[in-house]
Amino acid sequence: MCNVVAAVLLVFAATLGFSQVSAAPAPIAPQMAITFDDLPAHGPLPPGESRIEIATKIIAALHEARVAPVYGFVNGADLEQHPGDEDVLKAWREAGNMLGDHSWSHMNLNQHSLEEFEADVNRNQPLLMQLTKDKNEDWHWFRFPFLAEGDTSEKRAGIRKFLAQRGYKIAAVTMSFGDYQWNEPYARCKAKGDEKAIALLQSSFLSAAEDSISYYRDMSGALYRRDIPYVLLMHIGALDAEMLPRLLRLYQSKGFEFVTLEKAESNEFYRQDTDPSLPPASDTLEGLMADRHLAIPTHVVPVVQFDTICR
């Protein structure tokens, strides 16, 4: 009799919308802000290809995958030798993407004085102001060339003070697979028509990207037991453009949601970057792992001999 009553009560509860077992919360999708360095020109051009064609491929792939507006970080020095490359910057903005500062000449702060580096950054600003003057666009995001933030404590503190005084935020990098390494050998292999070598470059590019996902997510999990929003570093190179549709599908297959740089860096992890008036501190996952004496995961090395392939 008790079993019958219990069964009746369960049916009654179900009709009222109750359940014995609460639905499990949906897993939170990992978030990623994609960024591109070295606009308007990165790496050598394969035969028959132009800078605007590379940019157009990248813009189309981002649009097709419905990626949130993307920052491209500009080195203005290229335009002195190749003024026509300004079309890349115009096309980038017309597609709804934004421009940020990467210094005038892609200067390495670790190899120059603080004064030289500040002058190089200042030289880039008029170009960015000119390109963004018709829209209310925040170009005050700074990406350090070579990700070099200074080889002395004085430089690190000095450049942060300089950036803070000018209203900059730092565009961090918390996911990368060294995509720039593939662009030069790809141009050589295209020039030689070596399809076997090109296929190796393409497959290893995707393999390295897939390995980096686990690498960075494992560190985020070890540090926070969750995913931080990641900021992915890419370059506006020829193989990047060729592979971007497949790369974006890879990230989508891993469940990533594409967000803006502003949204990603609104996370507390990036506070040191969005407020350069704060003292320098570790702002990469590897740096924090080292600070906390945690073992950094192993990383698969690409199987390509970049310097010798297609020579």
N, C-alpha and C positions, 0 to 999 in steps of 0.2 A: 504493500500500500504506500509506503514511504517513497518507493522508487517512482510510482505513478504520479504522486503529488509533485515530486521534484521535476519530473519530465514536464508536467503541466506548467509549473512555474517558469521553467526555461523557455517554453514556447511563448508564454505570456510576456516574458522579458524581451524576447526577440521582437515581438510585435511592437513593443514600445521603443525599439532602437537600441536596447542595451545588449551587451555582450560580456561573456565571462572573461574574455581575453582582449586587452586593449591592443589596438593596431600599433605595430612597431613604427616609430618615426622614420620617415624616408631619410636615407643617407644624404649628407650634405655634399654637393658636388664640389670638387676642388676647383678653385678659380685661377685664372691666368690672364695677366696683361701682357700682350705681345708688343715688343718695341723693336725698332730697326735703327741701327747705327750707320754712320758714314754717308748720309745723303749729301749730295746727289750721286756720288760715284764711289763704288767699292770694288776693288780687284780689277783684273784685266777683263777685256771684252772678248768673248769668243768671236770667231770670224762671222761677219754679216749681222752682228747684233749691236744695238745701240743702247745707250743709257735709258732713254725713254721707253724702249721696248721692255727692258728689264723691270722698270718701275711699273709699267702698265700690267705686266703679268702678275706682279705682287699685289697691286691694287685690286685686280680682278679676282684673285684667289681669296683675298680678305673679304671682298664683297660677297662672293659666292658662299663662303662659310659663315656669313653674318657675324663677322668679328666686330667687336666694339671698336670705336674710333681709336686709331693707333698713333703713337708718337714716333716720329722719325727725327733723329738727332743729326744736326747739320754741321758740316765743316765748310765754311764759305770759301776757303782758299782755292778749291777746285774751279770756282767760277772765273778766277783770273785767267786761267789757261783755257777753260772750256765754257765760255759764257752761255752757250746754248743749253748747258745742263740745268739752267734755271727752270727749263720746262718740266724737269722732274719734280722740282719743289712746287711748282704751280699745280701740276697734275695731282700731286699728293694732297694738297689742300683742297682742290676742287672735288676730290673724292670724299671729303669730310674728315680726313685725318689731320693731325696736328704736327707742328714743328717744335723742336726743342734745341738746346744749345749743346754742341759737342766740341767747342773751341774752334777757332779759326782754322788752324793748321793741323789738328789732331795731335797736339803737343802732349808729350809724356811729362807729367809733373815730376816724376821721380828723376828725370834726367835734366831738368831745367830749374832755374831759380823761381821762387814764388813770384817775384816781380815780373819775370818773363812770361810766366803762365797767366798771371792776371791780365797783362797787356794783350795776350792772345785771345783771352775770353772777351775782353772789352771790344776787340776788333770785330768780333762776330756779331755783336749786338745790333748794329745798324741794319744789317741784312735781315735779321729776324724781325725787327720792328717794321721794316719796309714790307716784308712778305705777309705780315699779319695785321697790317694797319686797318684793313677794311672789315675786320671781324674782331669781336671781343674774345680773343684767343690768348690763353695763358702759355706763352713760350718760355716762361721762367722755370723750366725743368732742365737740369744739367746732368749730362752723362759724362763721367770722366773718361777721356781717351785711355785705352789700354786698362781701364778700371784702376788706374794708378792714382791714389788719393794722397800721395806724398810719402817720401822715404824717410822723413824725420818728423818728430813730434811737432816741431815748429811749423813745418810746411802744412801738416794736417790741420793744426789749429788755425793757421793763417788763412788757408783757402776756405775753411768753413766760415770764418769771420767775413771774408770777402763776399762769399755767396749769400750769407745771411743779410748783409747790408744792402744787397741788390735784389732781395726778394726771391732768391732762387730756392728751389727744392731739388734734392738729389734724386735722380732716377736710378734706383738700386738695381741690382741683378741678383735674383735668387734662383734662376734656372738658366743653364747654358750647356751646350754640347760642343762649343768651339766650331760653329758652322762656318766661320770665315776660312778655316783650313782647306775646305773643299773647293773654293771658288777659283783659285789660281790653277791647280792641276786640272780642273774641269775645262778651263779655257784652252790649256795645252792639248788635252785629249780631243776636244772638239776640232782643233786645228789639224790634228793628225787623222781625224776620222776613226779613232780607235774605239769602236763600240763596246768591246769587251771591257776595256778600262773604264769607260763611262758607266757601264752597268755596275761595276764594282764600286765606283764612287757613289752612285745613287743608292745602292743597297746599304753600304756602310754608313752613309749619311742618316738614313732612317734608323739603322740599328743603334747608332750613337745617340740619336734623339730619344729612342725608346729606353735605352739604358739610363739616360739622365733623369727620366721621370722617376724611376725607382730610387735612384741615388738621392735626389733632393727630397722626395716624399719620405724616404726612410729617415733622413736627418730631421725633417720637420716633426715626424712622429716621435723620434727620440727626445726632441727638445720640448714639444708641446702636446704630444699625444693627439695631434690633429694636423690638418693641412693649414699652413698660412696661405694667403693669396700669393701666388708666385709672379715674379716679373721675368719674362723670358727675353733674352738677348738674341737678336738676329741681325743680319747685315744685308744691305741692298746689293747683293751679288748675283752673278749669273746662275749658279747652281741653286742658290736660295730661291730664286724666282721659278726655276724649273721644278723644284721639289715641293714648293709650298702647298699646292693642293693636297698632295699625299701626306705631307707633314701635318696639316690641319686635320685631316681625317684621322690620323693617328691619335692626336690629342682628343678629338671628339670620341673616339672609340674607348679612350681611357676615362671618359666621363667629365672632361674639363669643360667649364663654363668660361667663355671669354668675356673679360671685363676691361674697363678703362684703367689706365695707369693711376688716375686719381683714386678710383675705388680701391684698387689693390693696396695702394700706399696709405690709405686711411686706416689700415690695420695698425695696431700698436707696435708690431714688429718693426715698422718703418719710421718710428718717431724720430730717430737720430737723423734720418735722411730728409724728412719733411720739415725739420726744424734745425738747420745747420748752426743756429746759435748755441745748441747744446754741445758739450765737449765730445771729441771723437770717441767712438766705441765700436766694437765689432758690429758690422751691419750685414754680414753674410752668414748663411747657415754653417759653412765650414768654420768661420771665425768663432761663432758661438760654441760649436762642438769642441773646438780646441780650448776655449776659455773654460769650459765645464769638464774638461778631461774625458770627453766621450769619444769612443772609437768612430772615426769617419768610415762610412761604408766603402767597400771596394768599388772601383770604377773600371768598366771595360774600356781598354784602349782600342781605338780604330785600327783595323787591319791594313790600312792603306799606308804605303810609304809616300807621303805627300811630296817630298822633295825630288823623288826619282821617277815617279810614274809619268809616262808619256814624255820622257826626256829624249 
